Amino acid sequence: MNSNHLRLASATVLFVVSGCAAPVLAADLAPAPEIGEWHFAVAPYAWGAGIKGDVGLFGLEPVNLDIPFSDILQDLKFAGMGVVEAHNEKWGVFGDVIYTSLEADESVTRVVSVNDRPPVEAQLNASIGVQEFVGTLMGQWRALDNEQMTLDLMAGARLWYIDNEISMKLKLDGTKVGALSGSDGATWVDPMVGIKSRIETGSPLYLTGWGMIGGAGVGSDFTWDVMAGLGYQWTDRFATVLGYRVIGVDYDDDGFVYDVTQQGVVLGGVINF
């Protein structure tokens, strides 16, 4: 398997989109509720994110990746993502769940010659399967709430779970001569803090976004998350948001390295009740 195929395989293993999606929306999508009244928002979304950074599996030297979303999308088998928020005057809860399943098959064929013997055809087949779950739970406190904008302070945690299954088979002149299979991955929790805001424009259009940081060596060495979007409030109960999101994380433990940045356009819908 040449370096290009190794890079593609590694990108598939580590697509965290993440793969393909991200939390996109603030709960502040309708007028603030009265005291004692709960306001809820549910937001499915899609995130066309590429991945760039260093990834290492099985204790091997990390591979540098720079893979666009269009390449990653070819290996995506299933993705489910959503944000749920609840707010009651000053206090609230923010939750986000991302689950992705990916599969990739690569085959490389070369003609080789060993010890001056006649050349034979060598074929290396690799299969890769990835299961990933990223869950975020944050408590919120509303520090500012007026007709022009809202501002929430947030604190909580983000759970990362990545499991990679790899299988390789080597054939010489059509005869199987070797095989290798194994799994590598990690599970960790990052403490997170952040801010989230919505700014009104005097029309159905509004600005929304957040910034979060975390890690601090508890799970990853450092992680950060920034989103900025433009929303349109179609009705009191429904809005759409188009924006851009960037997530970075630097994790390294027991031979598994995940030091990457994912970024891309995000699109979602918000249902309020």
C-alpha positions as CSV (number, residue, x, y, z in Angstrom):
1,M,0.0,0.0,0.0
2,N,1.6,3.3,-1.1
3,S,1.6,6.5,0.9
4,N,-1.4,8.0,-0.8
5,H,-3.5,4.9,0.1
6,L,-2.2,5.0,3.7
7,R,-3.2,8.6,3.9
8,L,-6.7,7.9,2.6
9,A,-7.1,4.9,4.9
10,S,-6.0,6.9,7.9
11,A,-8.4,9.8,7.0
12,T,-11.2,7.3,6.8
13,V,-10.3,5.9,10.2
14,L,-10.3,9.3,11.7
15,F,-13.1,11.0,10.0
16,V,-14.9,12.5,12.9
17,V,-17.1,14.4,11.3
18,S,-16.9,13.7,13.2
19,G,-17.7,13.1,10.3
20,C,-20.1,14.7,8.7
21,A,-21.9,16.9,11.1
22,A,-21.8,19.3,14.1
23,P,-23.9,21.1,16.6
24,V,-25.1,24.3,14.8
25,L,-27.7,26.1,16.8
26,A,-28.4,28.0,19.9
27,A,-31.6,27.5,21.8
28,D,-32.4,31.2,21.8
29,L,-34.6,30.9,18.7
30,A,-37.8,32.3,20.1
31,P,-38.7,35.0,22.7
32,A,-37.4,34.3,26.2
33,P,-39.9,32.2,28.3
34,E,-41.6,33.6,31.3
35,I,-40.3,32.8,34.8
36,G,-40.9,29.1,35.5
37,E,-41.6,28.3,31.9
38,W,-39.4,25.9,30.0
39,H,-38.4,26.4,26.4
40,F,-37.0,23.5,24.3
41,A,-35.3,23.3,20.9
42,V,-34.4,20.3,18.8
43,A,-31.9,20.8,15.9
44,P,-30.9,18.2,13.4
45,Y,-27.9,19.3,11.2
46,A,-25.3,18.4,8.6
47,W,-21.6,19.5,8.6
48,G,-19.5,19.2,5.5
49,A,-16.1,19.1,7.2
50,G,-12.7,18.1,6.0
51,I,-9.9,17.0,8.3
52,K,-6.3,18.2,8.6
53,G,-3.6,17.2,11.1
54,D,-1.6,14.2,12.4
55,V,-3.0,10.8,13.2
56,G,-1.2,7.8,14.6
57,L,-2.4,4.2,15.1
58,F,-0.9,1.1,16.8
59,G,2.0,3.2,18.1
60,L,3.3,3.9,14.5
61,E,4.6,7.2,13.3
62,P,1.7,9.6,12.9
63,V,0.6,10.3,9.4
64,N,0.0,13.9,8.2
65,L,-3.5,14.3,6.7
66,D,-5.1,17.0,4.6
67,I,-8.4,15.4,3.3
68,P,-11.4,17.3,1.9
69,F,-14.9,16.4,2.9
70,S,-15.7,15.1,-0.6
71,D,-13.1,12.3,-0.2
72,I,-14.4,11.4,3.2
73,L,-18.0,11.3,2.2
74,Q,-17.3,8.3,-0.1
75,D,-16.7,6.1,2.9
76,L,-19.6,7.3,5.1
77,K,-22.2,4.5,5.8
78,F,-24.3,6.2,8.5
79,A,-24.4,9.4,10.4
80,G,-26.8,10.6,13.0
81,M,-26.5,14.0,14.8
82,G,-28.7,16.4,16.8
83,V,-28.7,19.1,19.3
84,V,-31.2,19.4,22.2
85,E,-31.6,22.4,24.4
86,A,-33.7,23.4,27.3
87,H,-33.9,26.9,29.0
88,N,-35.8,28.2,32.0
89,E,-35.2,31.9,32.6
90,K,-31.5,32.1,33.8
91,W,-30.6,28.4,33.6
92,G,-30.4,25.9,30.8
93,V,-28.9,22.7,29.4
94,F,-27.2,22.1,26.1
95,G,-26.7,18.6,24.6
96,D,-25.2,17.4,21.4
97,V,-24.8,13.8,20.0
98,I,-22.8,12.7,17.0
99,Y,-22.6,9.1,15.8
100,T,-20.8,8.1,12.6
101,S,-20.1,4.7,11.0
102,L,-17.6,4.4,8.1
103,E,-16.2,1.6,6.0
104,A,-13.4,1.7,3.4
105,D,-11.8,-1.0,1.2
106,E,-8.5,-0.4,-0.5
107,S,-6.6,-2.7,-2.9
108,V,-3.1,-2.1,-4.3
109,T,-1.5,-4.4,-6.9
110,R,2.2,-4.3,-7.9
111,V,4.6,-6.5,-9.8
112,V,7.5,-7.5,-7.6
113,S,10.7,-9.5,-7.9
114,V,12.3,-11.3,-4.9
115,N,15.8,-12.7,-4.8
116,D,16.2,-12.6,-8.6
117,R,13.2,-14.8,-9.0
118,P,10.7,-14.2,-11.9
119,P,8.4,-11.2,-11.2
120,V,5.0,-12.1,-9.6
121,E,1.9,-10.0,-8.9
122,A,1.5,-8.8,-5.3
123,Q,-1.8,-7.7,-4.1
124,L,-2.6,-6.0,-0.8
125,N,-6.2,-5.7,0.3
126,A,-7.2,-3.5,3.3
127,S,-10.6,-3.1,5.0
128,I,-11.3,-0.4,7.5
129,G,-14.3,0.1,9.8
130,V,-14.9,3.0,12.1
131,Q,-17.4,3.5,14.9
132,E,-17.4,7.0,16.5
133,F,-19.5,8.7,19.2
134,V,-19.0,12.3,20.4
135,G,-21.4,13.6,23.0
136,T,-21.4,17.0,24.7
137,L,-23.4,18.1,27.8
138,M,-23.2,21.7,29.0
139,G,-25.0,23.6,31.7
140,Q,-25.9,27.2,30.8
141,W,-26.3,30.5,32.7
142,R,-27.8,33.5,30.9
143,A,-25.6,36.5,31.6
144,L,-27.4,38.9,29.2
145,D,-30.9,38.9,27.9
146,N,-32.5,41.9,26.1
147,E,-34.2,42.7,22.8
148,Q,-30.9,43.0,20.9
149,M,-29.0,39.9,22.1
150,T,-28.6,37.0,24.5
151,L,-25.4,35.7,26.0
152,D,-25.0,32.4,27.8
153,L,-22.0,31.1,29.8
154,M,-21.5,27.4,29.6
155,A,-19.6,24.6,31.4
156,G,-19.7,20.9,31.1
157,A,-17.9,18.0,29.4
158,R,-17.5,16.3,26.0
159,L,-17.1,12.5,25.6
160,W,-15.1,11.1,22.7
161,Y,-15.2,7.4,21.7
162,I,-13.4,6.1,18.6
163,D,-13.0,2.4,17.6
164,N,-11.1,1.4,14.4
165,E,-11.1,-2.1,13.0
166,I,-8.5,-2.9,10.3
167,S,-7.9,-6.0,8.3
168,M,-5.2,-6.6,5.7
169,K,-4.4,-9.5,3.4
170,L,-1.4,-10.0,1.1
171,K,-1.4,-12.3,-1.9
172,L,1.5,-13.2,-4.2
173,D,0.6,-14.5,-7.6
174,G,-3.0,-15.1,-6.3
175,T,-1.9,-17.1,-3.3
176,K,-2.5,-15.7,0.2
177,V,0.8,-15.4,2.0
178,G,0.0,-13.1,5.0
179,A,-2.8,-11.4,7.0
180,L,-3.1,-8.9,9.7
181,S,-6.1,-7.6,11.7
182,G,-6.6,-5.5,14.8
183,S,-8.3,-2.6,16.4
184,D,-7.2,0.7,17.9
185,G,-8.9,3.6,19.3
186,A,-9.6,5.5,22.5
187,T,-12.3,6.9,24.9
188,W,-11.8,10.1,26.8
189,V,-13.7,13.0,28.4
190,D,-12.8,16.6,28.1
191,P,-14.0,19.3,30.5
192,M,-15.4,22.2,28.5
193,V,-16.3,25.9,29.1
194,G,-17.7,28.4,26.6
195,I,-20.0,31.2,25.6
196,K,-23.0,31.2,23.2
197,S,-24.8,34.2,21.8
198,R,-27.7,35.3,19.5
199,I,-27.8,38.8,18.0
200,E,-31.0,40.2,16.5
201,T,-31.1,42.4,13.4
202,G,-34.6,43.7,13.6
203,S,-35.7,41.3,10.9
204,P,-36.2,37.5,10.7
205,L,-32.4,37.3,10.1
206,Y,-30.2,36.9,13.2
207,L,-26.6,36.0,14.0
208,T,-25.7,33.1,16.3
209,G,-22.5,31.4,17.4
210,W,-20.3,30.1,20.2
211,G,-16.8,29.5,21.3
212,M,-15.6,26.6,23.6
213,I,-12.3,25.4,24.9
214,G,-11.4,22.4,27.1
215,G,-9.2,19.4,27.6
216,A,-6.5,20.9,29.9
217,G,-4.7,17.5,30.0
218,V,-7.7,15.7,31.7
219,G,-8.6,14.0,28.4
220,S,-7.0,15.7,25.5
221,D,-4.2,18.1,25.9
222,F,-6.3,20.9,24.4
223,T,-9.6,21.1,22.4
224,W,-11.5,24.0,21.0
225,D,-14.8,24.6,19.1
226,V,-16.0,27.7,17.3
227,M,-19.2,28.2,15.3
228,A,-20.6,31.3,13.6
229,G,-23.9,31.3,11.7
230,L,-26.6,33.3,10.0
231,G,-30.1,32.2,11.0
232,Y,-33.6,32.9,9.6
233,Q,-36.6,32.7,11.9
234,W,-39.4,31.5,9.6
235,T,-42.0,31.2,12.4
236,D,-41.9,31.2,16.2
237,R,-41.4,27.4,16.1
238,F,-39.0,27.0,13.1
239,A,-35.7,28.4,12.0
240,T,-32.8,27.5,9.7
241,V,-29.1,28.3,10.2
242,L,-26.2,28.4,7.7
243,G,-22.8,28.8,9.2
244,Y,-19.2,27.6,9.5
245,R,-17.7,25.5,12.3
246,V,-14.1,24.6,13.3
247,I,-13.2,21.9,15.9
248,G,-9.6,21.2,17.0
249,V,-8.4,18.5,19.3
250,D,-4.9,17.3,20.4
251,Y,-5.0,13.8,22.0
252,D,-2.2,11.4,22.5
253,D,-2.2,8.2,24.7
254,D,-0.7,4.7,24.5
255,G,0.3,4.9,20.8
256,F,-3.0,6.5,19.6
257,V,-2.5,10.0,18.3
258,Y,-5.4,12.3,17.2
259,D,-4.1,15.9,16.6
260,V,-6.5,17.3,14.0
261,T,-8.6,20.2,13.0
262,Q,-12.0,19.7,11.3
263,Q,-13.8,22.5,9.6
264,G,-16.5,23.2,7.0
265,V,-20.0,24.6,6.3
266,V,-22.8,23.6,8.6
267,L,-26.6,23.7,7.8
268,G,-29.4,22.9,10.2
269,G,-33.0,23.3,11.1
270,V,-34.4,24.2,14.5
271,I,-37.7,23.2,16.0
272,N,-38.9,25.1,19.1
273,F,-41.6,24.0,21.5
